[in-house]
Amino acid sequence: MSRDPDFDLPPETMWAGRFVTAQRKGKWEYAGRVGGIRAVVVLAEHDGCWILVEQPRAAVGGQCLELPAGLVGDHGDGATIEGTAVRELEEETGFTAERIERLGDFHASPGMLSESFTLVRAHGVRRIGEGGGVPGEEDIIVHLVPKAELADFVAERRAAGIAMDVKMLLPLAPFLLGGSAT
């Protein structure tokens, strides 16, 4: 199989905003984050429940059900993946973690986005506050969903018109693949 020569071209920035950039390599076009900022996505459980967030997302035109997540280094503070995971978990959900375990780096839509994320698992999760976001993002709804009820909960939210982040497939995998949900 021959390699497409356009892959080796330097990227050309077609447009750049405050957060997003659109780039081209020959015939290929894709979007990414300005400055190559990456994300962290947190798998967190508490007392047998998945910790999920629901928040408005302009790109989907409404509410979206997601795993807690955030951008690493978007404050220009030299943040680490682990530190960002704990900060976002606390801000969004009101829970914290004693330890963060890296599970790997992934791309959610590699045909269109250069953005990647590091998936982490939170250990030693405990409640320290209400969550719901920081000023300017205080419209986050926190859901604690028993693991065995996740598929039904997601089906209910979808029926209500709530968008689903693709990363919701991670905790849903046991239901979709026929394994155990616990």
CYANA upper distance limits for C-alpha pairs under 8 A (distance plus 0.5 A):
  3 ARG  CA      7 PHE  CA      8.21
  4 ASP  CA      8 ASP  CA      8.47
  5 PRO  CA      9 LEU  CA      7.81
  6 ASP  CA     25 LYS  CA      6.34
  6 ASP  CA     26 GLY  CA      5.54
  6 ASP  CA     27 LYS  CA      7.37
  6 ASP  CA     28 TRP  CA      7.93
  7 PHE  CA     25 LYS  CA      7.02
  7 PHE  CA     26 GLY  CA      8.24
  8 ASP  CA     25 LYS  CA      8.40
  9 LEU  CA     25 LYS  CA      6.18
  9 LEU  CA     26 GLY  CA      7.34
 10 PRO  CA     25 LYS  CA      6.92
 11 PRO  CA     23 GLN  CA      6.59
 11 PRO  CA     24 ARG  CA      6.09
 11 PRO  CA     25 LYS  CA      5.56
 12 GLU  CA     23 GLN  CA      5.91
 12 GLU  CA     24 ARG  CA      5.63
 12 GLU  CA     25 LYS  CA      6.86
 13 THR  CA     21 THR  CA      7.51
 13 THR  CA     22 ALA  CA      6.54
 13 THR  CA     23 GLN  CA      4.97
 13 THR  CA     24 ARG  CA      7.02
 14 MET  CA     21 THR  CA      8.18
 14 MET  CA     22 ALA  CA      6.05
 14 MET  CA     23 GLN  CA      5.86
 14 MET  CA     24 ARG  CA      7.29
 15 TRP  CA     21 THR  CA      6.20
 15 TRP  CA     22 ALA  CA      5.68
 15 TRP  CA     23 GLN  CA      7.62
 16 ALA  CA     20 VAL  CA      6.45
 16 ALA  CA     21 THR  CA      4.64
 16 ALA  CA     22 ALA  CA      6.77
 16 ALA  CA     34 VAL  CA      7.73
 17 GLY  CA     21 THR  CA      6.60
 17 GLY  CA     34 VAL  CA      8.12
 18 ARG  CA     34 VAL  CA      7.55
 19 PHE  CA     33 ARG  CA      6.25
 19 PHE  CA     34 VAL  CA      5.78
 20 VAL  CA     31 ALA  CA      7.34
 20 VAL  CA     32 GLY  CA      6.21
 20 VAL  CA     33 ARG  CA      5.14
 20 VAL  CA     34 VAL  CA      5.74
 21 THR  CA     31 ALA  CA      6.07
 21 THR  CA     32 GLY  CA      5.88
 21 THR  CA     33 ARG  CA      6.42
 21 THR  CA     34 VAL  CA      6.12
 22 ALA  CA     29 GLU  CA      7.69
 22 ALA  CA     30 TYR  CA      6.32
 22 ALA  CA     31 ALA  CA      4.88
 22 ALA  CA     32 GLY  CA      7.04
 23 GLN  CA     29 GLU  CA      6.17
 23 GLN  CA     30 TYR  CA      5.96
 23 GLN  CA     31 ALA  CA      6.53
 23 GLN  CA     32 GLY  CA      8.34
 24 ARG  CA     28 TRP  CA      5.98
 24 ARG  CA     29 GLU  CA      4.87
 24 ARG  CA     30 TYR  CA      6.95
 25 LYS  CA     29 GLU  CA      6.99
 29 GLU  CA    112 MET  CA      7.68
 30 TYR  CA    111 GLY  CA      7.97
 30 TYR  CA    112 MET  CA      5.23
 30 TYR  CA    113 LEU  CA      5.90
 30 TYR  CA    114 SER  CA      7.30
 31 ALA  CA    112 MET  CA      6.82
 31 ALA  CA    113 LEU  CA      5.38
 31 ALA  CA    114 SER  CA      6.71
 31 ALA  CA    115 GLU  CA      8.33
 32 GLY  CA     36 GLY  CA      7.65
 32 GLY  CA    113 LEU  CA      6.01
 32 GLY  CA    114 SER  CA      5.46
 32 GLY  CA    115 GLU  CA      5.76
 33 ARG  CA     37 ILE  CA      6.28
 33 ARG  CA     38 ARG  CA      7.99
 33 ARG  CA    114 SER  CA      8.27
 33 ARG  CA    115 GLU  CA      6.87
 36 GLY  CA    115 GLU  CA      7.97
 37 ILE  CA     71 LEU  CA      7.29
 37 ILE  CA     72 VAL  CA      6.92
 37 ILE  CA     73 GLY  CA      7.08
 37 ILE  CA     74 ASP  CA      7.20
 37 ILE  CA    115 GLU  CA      8.32
 38 ARG  CA     71 LEU  CA      6.32
 38 ARG  CA     72 VAL  CA      6.20
 38 ARG  CA     73 GLY  CA      8.36
 38 ARG  CA    115 GLU  CA      6.79
 38 ARG  CA    116 SER  CA      6.26
 38 ARG  CA    117 PHE  CA      6.25
 38 ARG  CA    118 THR  CA      8.43
 39 ALA  CA     69 ALA  CA      7.50
 39 ALA  CA     70 GLY  CA      6.02
 39 ALA  CA     71 LEU  CA      4.79
 39 ALA  CA     72 VAL  CA      6.01
 39 ALA  CA    115 GLU  CA      8.34
 39 ALA  CA    116 SER  CA      7.03
 39 ALA  CA    117 PHE  CA      4.96
 39 ALA  CA    118 THR  CA      6.87
 40 VAL  CA     69 ALA  CA      6.00
 40 VAL  CA     70 GLY  CA      6.08
 40 VAL  CA     71 LEU  CA      6.78
 40 VAL  CA     72 VAL  CA      7.18
 40 VAL  CA     81 ILE  CA      6.92
 40 VAL  CA     84 THR  CA      7.78
 40 VAL  CA     85 ALA  CA      6.72
 40 VAL  CA    117 PHE  CA      5.68
 40 VAL  CA    118 THR  CA      5.27
 40 VAL  CA    119 LEU  CA      6.45
 40 VAL  CA    120 VAL  CA      7.64
 41 VAL  CA     67 LEU  CA      7.05
 41 VAL  CA     68 PRO  CA      6.54
 41 VAL  CA     69 ALA  CA      4.82
 41 VAL  CA     70 GLY  CA      7.31
 41 VAL  CA     85 ALA  CA      7.69
 41 VAL  CA    117 PHE  CA      7.16
 41 VAL  CA    118 THR  CA      6.70
 41 VAL  CA    119 LEU  CA      5.41
 41 VAL  CA    120 VAL  CA      6.66
 42 VAL  CA     67 LEU  CA      6.71
 42 VAL  CA     68 PRO  CA      5.89
 42 VAL  CA     69 ALA  CA      6.37
 42 VAL  CA     85 ALA  CA      6.90
 42 VAL  CA     89 LEU  CA      7.90
 42 VAL  CA    119 LEU  CA      6.66
 42 VAL  CA    120 VAL  CA      5.60
 42 VAL  CA    121 ARG  CA      6.25
 42 VAL  CA    122 ALA  CA      7.13
 43 LEU  CA     50 TRP  CA      8.29
 43 LEU  CA     51 ILE  CA      8.22
 43 LEU  CA     67 LEU  CA      7.14
 43 LEU  CA     68 PRO  CA      7.96
 43 LEU  CA    119 LEU  CA      7.98
 43 LEU  CA    120 VAL  CA      6.63
 43 LEU  CA    121 ARG  CA      5.23
 43 LEU  CA    122 ALA  CA      6.67
 44 ALA  CA     50 TRP  CA      6.61
 44 ALA  CA     51 ILE  CA      6.10
 44 ALA  CA    121 ARG  CA      6.60
 44 ALA  CA    122 ALA  CA      5.63
 44 ALA  CA    123 HIS  CA      7.98
 44 ALA  CA    125 VAL  CA      7.71
 45 GLU  CA     49 CYS  CA      5.84
 45 GLU  CA     50 TRP  CA      5.07
 45 GLU  CA     51 ILE  CA      6.12
 45 GLU  CA    122 ALA  CA      8.06
 45 GLU  CA    125 VAL  CA      7.44
 46 HIS  CA     50 TRP  CA      7.10
 46 HIS  CA     51 ILE  CA      7.47
 46 HIS  CA    125 VAL  CA      6.62
 46 HIS  CA    126 ARG  CA      7.49
 46 HIS  CA    144 LEU  CA      8.38
 48 GLY  CA    146 PRO  CA      6.31
 48 GLY  CA    147 LYS  CA      6.68
 49 CYS  CA    144 LEU  CA      5.96
 49 CYS  CA    145 VAL  CA      5.31
 49 CYS  CA    146 PRO  CA      4.52
 49 CYS  CA    147 LYS  CA      5.76
 50 TRP  CA    143 HIS  CA      8.34
 50 TRP  CA    144 LEU  CA      6.13
 50 TRP  CA    145 VAL  CA      5.66
 50 TRP  CA    146 PRO  CA      6.78
 50 TRP  CA    147 LYS  CA      6.57
 50 TRP  CA    150 LEU  CA      8.50
 51 ILE  CA     67 LEU  CA      7.74
 51 ILE  CA     68 PRO  CA      8.16
 51 ILE  CA     93 THR  CA      8.03
 51 ILE  CA    142 VAL  CA      7.63
 51 ILE  CA    143 HIS  CA      6.44
 51 ILE  CA    144 LEU  CA      5.43
 51 ILE  CA    145 VAL  CA      7.20
 52 LEU  CA     65 LEU  CA      7.59
 52 LEU  CA     66 GLU  CA      6.41
 52 LEU  CA     67 LEU  CA      5.53
 52 LEU  CA     68 PRO  CA      6.76
 52 LEU  CA     93 THR  CA      8.44
 52 LEU  CA    142 VAL  CA      6.42
 52 LEU  CA    143 HIS  CA      5.55
 52 LEU  CA    144 LEU  CA      6.92
 52 LEU  CA    145 VAL  CA      8.04
 53 VAL  CA     65 LEU  CA      6.37
 53 VAL  CA     66 GLU  CA      5.83
 53 VAL  CA     67 LEU  CA      6.51
 53 VAL  CA     68 PRO  CA      6.54
 53 VAL  CA     92 GLU  CA      7.84
 53 VAL  CA     93 THR  CA      7.71
 53 VAL  CA    140 ILE  CA      6.87
 53 VAL  CA    141 ILE  CA      6.08
 53 VAL  CA    142 VAL  CA      5.21
 53 VAL  CA    143 HIS  CA      6.44
 54 GLU  CA     63 GLN  CA      6.86
 54 GLU  CA     64 CYS  CA      5.87
 54 GLU  CA     65 LEU  CA      4.90
 54 GLU  CA     66 GLU  CA      6.57
 54 GLU  CA    140 ILE  CA      6.25
 54 GLU  CA    141 ILE  CA      5.51
 54 GLU  CA    142 VAL  CA      7.01
 54 GLU  CA    143 HIS  CA      8.06
 55 GLN  CA     63 GLN  CA      5.66
 55 GLN  CA     64 CYS  CA      6.01
 55 GLN  CA     65 LEU  CA      7.33
 55 GLN  CA    139 ASP  CA      6.88
 55 GLN  CA    140 ILE  CA      5.30
 55 GLN  CA    141 ILE  CA      6.82
 56 PRO  CA     61 GLY  CA      8.19
 56 PRO  CA     62 GLY  CA      5.67
 56 PRO  CA     63 GLN  CA      4.66
 56 PRO  CA     64 CYS  CA      6.59
 56 PRO  CA    139 ASP  CA      8.09
 56 PRO  CA    140 ILE  CA      8.25
 57 ARG  CA     61 GLY  CA      6.69
 57 ARG  CA     62 GLY  CA      6.08
 57 ARG  CA     63 GLN  CA      6.44
 57 ARG  CA     64 CYS  CA      6.86
 58 ALA  CA     62 GLY  CA      6.91
 60 VAL  CA     64 CYS  CA      8.08
 60 VAL  CA    163 ALA  CA      7.43
 62 GLY  CA    162 ILE  CA      7.65
 62 GLY  CA    163 ALA  CA      7.87
 63 GLN  CA    162 ILE  CA      5.88
 63 GLN  CA    163 ALA  CA      6.67
 64 CYS  CA    162 ILE  CA      5.97
 64 CYS  CA    163 ALA  CA      4.91
 64 CYS  CA    164 MET  CA      5.97
 64 CYS  CA    165 ASP  CA      7.10
 65 LEU  CA    157 ARG  CA      8.49
 65 LEU  CA    162 ILE  CA      7.25
 65 LEU  CA    163 ALA  CA      6.73
 65 LEU  CA    164 MET  CA      5.57
 65 LEU  CA    165 ASP  CA      6.65
 65 LEU  CA    168 MET  CA      8.19
 66 GLU  CA    164 MET  CA      7.11
 66 GLU  CA    165 ASP  CA      5.86
 66 GLU  CA    167 LYS  CA      7.58
 66 GLU  CA    168 MET  CA      6.63
 67 LEU  CA    165 ASP  CA      8.48
 67 LEU  CA    167 LYS  CA      7.53
 67 LEU  CA    168 MET  CA      7.10
 68 PRO  CA     88 GLU  CA      7.39
 68 PRO  CA     89 LEU  CA      6.58
 68 PRO  CA     92 GLU  CA      7.29
 68 PRO  CA     93 THR  CA      8.06
 69 ALA  CA     85 ALA  CA      7.53
 69 ALA  CA     88 GLU  CA      6.71
 69 ALA  CA     89 LEU  CA      7.85
 70 GLY  CA     84 THR  CA      7.50
 70 GLY  CA     85 ALA  CA      7.67
 70 GLY  CA     88 GLU  CA      6.37
 71 LEU  CA     84 THR  CA      7.85
 72 VAL  CA     79 ALA  CA      6.60
 72 VAL  CA     80 THR  CA      7.15
 72 VAL  CA     81 ILE  CA      6.61
 72 VAL  CA     84 THR  CA      6.39
 73 GLY  CA     77 ASP  CA      6.54
 73 GLY  CA     78 GLY  CA      6.24
 73 GLY  CA     79 ALA  CA      5.56
 73 GLY  CA     80 THR  CA      7.92
 79 ALA  CA     83 GLY  CA      6.88
 79 ALA  CA     84 THR  CA      6.84
 80 THR  CA     84 THR  CA      6.49
 81 ILE  CA     85 ALA  CA      6.58
 81 ILE  CA    118 THR  CA      8.09
 82 GLU  CA     86 VAL  CA      6.90
 82 GLU  CA    100 ILE  CA      6.31
 82 GLU  CA    101 GLU  CA      8.44
 83 GLY  CA     87 ARG  CA      6.65
 84 THR  CA     88 GLU  CA      6.45
 85 ALA  CA     89 LEU  CA      6.54
 85 ALA  CA    100 ILE  CA      7.97
 85 ALA  CA    120 VAL  CA      8.19
 86 VAL  CA     90 GLU  CA      6.64
 86 VAL  CA     96 THR  CA      6.46
 86 VAL  CA     97 ALA  CA      6.69
 86 VAL  CA    100 ILE  CA      8.16
 87 ARG  CA     91 GLU  CA      6.59
 87 ARG  CA     96 THR  CA      8.33
 88 GLU  CA     92 GLU  CA      6.24
 88 GLU  CA     93 THR  CA      8.40
 89 LEU  CA     93 THR  CA      6.04
 89 LEU  CA     94 GLY  CA      7.30
 89 LEU  CA     95 PHE  CA      6.42
 89 LEU  CA     96 THR  CA      6.57
 89 LEU  CA     97 ALA  CA      8.49
 90 GLU  CA     94 GLY  CA      5.08
 90 GLU  CA     95 PHE  CA      5.39
 90 GLU  CA     96 THR  CA      5.72
 90 GLU  CA    128 ILE  CA      8.09
 90 GLU  CA    129 GLY  CA      8.12
 90 GLU  CA    131 GLY  CA      6.95
 91 GLU  CA    131 GLY  CA      5.96
 91 GLU  CA    132 GLY  CA      7.34
 91 GLU  CA    133 GLY  CA      5.58
 91 GLU  CA    134 VAL  CA      6.58
 92 GLU  CA    131 GLY  CA      5.42
 92 GLU  CA    132 GLY  CA      5.54
 92 GLU  CA    133 GLY  CA      4.99
 92 GLU  CA    134 VAL  CA      7.97
 92 GLU  CA    140 ILE  CA      7.15
 92 GLU  CA    142 VAL  CA      8.04
 93 THR  CA    129 GLY  CA      8.36
 93 THR  CA    130 GLU  CA      7.19
 93 THR  CA    131 GLY  CA      4.48
 93 THR  CA    132 GLY  CA      6.36
 93 THR  CA    133 GLY  CA      7.84
 93 THR  CA    142 VAL  CA      6.25
 94 GLY  CA    127 ARG  CA      6.35
 94 GLY  CA    128 ILE  CA      6.08
 94 GLY  CA    129 GLY  CA      4.75
 94 GLY  CA    130 GLU  CA      5.15
 94 GLY  CA    131 GLY  CA      4.16
 94 GLY  CA    132 GLY  CA      7.79
 95 PHE  CA    125 VAL  CA      6.96
 95 PHE  CA    126 ARG  CA      5.92
 95 PHE  CA    127 ARG  CA      4.71
 95 PHE  CA    128 ILE  CA      5.98
 95 PHE  CA    129 GLY  CA      7.12
 95 PHE  CA    131 GLY  CA      7.79
 96 THR  CA    124 GLY  CA      8.50
 96 THR  CA    125 VAL  CA      6.04
 96 THR  CA    126 ARG  CA      6.11
 96 THR  CA    127 ARG  CA      6.84
 96 THR  CA    128 ILE  CA      7.14
 97 ALA  CA    122 ALA  CA      6.17
 97 ALA  CA    123 HIS  CA      6.17
 97 ALA  CA    124 GLY  CA      5.69
 97 ALA  CA    125 VAL  CA      4.89
 97 ALA  CA    126 ARG  CA      7.02
 98 GLU  CA    122 ALA  CA      8.09
 98 GLU  CA    123 HIS  CA      6.46
 98 GLU  CA    124 GLY  CA      5.37
 98 GLU  CA    125 VAL  CA      7.08
 99 ARG  CA    122 ALA  CA      6.58
 99 ARG  CA    123 HIS  CA      5.61
 99 ARG  CA    124 GLY  CA      6.98
100 ILE  CA    120 VAL  CA      6.85
100 ILE  CA    121 ARG  CA      6.28
100 ILE  CA    122 ALA  CA      5.30
100 ILE  CA    123 HIS  CA      6.62
101 GLU  CA    120 VAL  CA      5.85
101 GLU  CA    121 ARG  CA      5.62
101 GLU  CA    122 ALA  CA      6.96
101 GLU  CA    123 HIS  CA      8.05
102 ARG  CA    118 THR  CA      7.61
102 ARG  CA    119 LEU  CA      6.76
102 ARG  CA    120 VAL  CA      4.97
102 ARG  CA    121 ARG  CA      7.09
103 LEU  CA    118 THR  CA      7.75
103 LEU  CA    119 LEU  CA      5.87
103 LEU  CA    120 VAL  CA      5.70
103 LEU  CA    121 ARG  CA      7.47
104 GLY  CA    118 THR  CA      6.13
104 GLY  CA    119 LEU  CA      6.11
104 GLY  CA    120 VAL  CA      7.87
105 ASP  CA    116 SER  CA      7.30
105 ASP  CA    117 PHE  CA      6.13
105 ASP  CA    118 THR  CA      4.85
105 ASP  CA    119 LEU  CA      6.74
106 PHE  CA    116 SER  CA      6.04
106 PHE  CA    117 PHE  CA      5.93
106 PHE  CA    118 THR  CA      6.77
106 PHE  CA    119 LEU  CA      7.84
107 HIS  CA    113 LEU  CA      8.36
107 HIS  CA    114 SER  CA      7.96
107 HIS  CA    115 GLU  CA      6.96
107 HIS  CA    116 SER  CA      5.05
107 HIS  CA    117 PHE  CA      6.89
108 ALA  CA    113 LEU  CA      8.30
108 ALA  CA    115 GLU  CA      8.30
108 ALA  CA    116 SER  CA      7.49
108 ALA  CA    117 PHE  CA      8.47
108 ALA  CA    166 VAL  CA      7.69
108 ALA  CA    167 LYS  CA      8.16
109 SER  CA    113 LEU  CA      6.09
109 SER  CA    114 SER  CA      8.46
110 PRO  CA    114 SER  CA      6.70
110 PRO  CA    115 GLU  CA      8.41
131 GLY  CA    140 ILE  CA      8.35
131 GLY  CA    142 VAL  CA      7.70
132 GLY  CA    137 GLU  CA      8.18
132 GLY  CA    138 GLU  CA      5.76
132 GLY  CA    139 ASP  CA      6.60
132 GLY  CA    140 ILE  CA      4.95
132 GLY  CA    141 ILE  CA      6.32
132 GLY  CA    142 VAL  CA      7.02
133 GLY  CA    137 GLU  CA      5.50
133 GLY  CA    138 GLU  CA      4.73
133 GLY  CA    139 ASP  CA      7.11
133 GLY  CA    140 ILE  CA      6.23
134 VAL  CA    138 GLU  CA      5.84
145 VAL  CA    149 GLU  CA      7.15
145 VAL  CA    150 LEU  CA      6.60
145 VAL  CA    153 PHE  CA      7.95
146 PRO  CA    150 LEU  CA      6.88
147 LYS  CA    181 ALA  CA      6.71
147 LYS  CA    182 THR  CA      6.66
148 ALA  CA    181 ALA  CA      5.92
148 ALA  CA    182 THR  CA      6.83
149 GLU  CA    153 PHE  CA      6.65
150 LEU  CA    154 VAL  CA      6.57
150 LEU  CA    172 LEU  CA      7.56
151 ALA  CA    155 ALA  CA      6.66
151 ALA  CA    172 LEU  CA      7.03
151 ALA  CA    175 PHE  CA      7.16
152 ASP  CA    156 GLU  CA      6.68
153 PHE  CA    157 ARG  CA      6.77
154 VAL  CA    158 ARG  CA      6.56
155 ALA  CA    159 ALA  CA      6.60
156 GLU  CA    160 ALA  CA      6.79
157 ARG  CA    161 GLY  CA      7.08
157 ARG  CA    162 ILE  CA      5.89
158 ARG  CA    162 ILE  CA      5.47
158 ARG  CA    163 ALA  CA      7.00
158 ARG  CA    164 MET  CA      7.90
164 MET  CA    168 MET  CA      7.18
168 MET  CA    172 LEU  CA      6.88
169 LEU  CA    173 ALA  CA      6.19
172 LEU  CA    176 LEU  CA      6.78
173 ALA  CA    177 LEU  CA      6.25
173 ALA  CA    179 GLY  CA      8.47
174 PRO  CA    178 GLY  CA      6.28
174 PRO  CA    179 GLY  CA      5.07
174 PRO  CA    180 SER  CA      6.04
174 PRO  CA    181 ALA  CA      5.75
175 PHE  CA    179 GLY  CA      6.73
175 PHE  CA    180 SER  CA      7.54
175 PHE  CA    181 ALA  CA      6.68
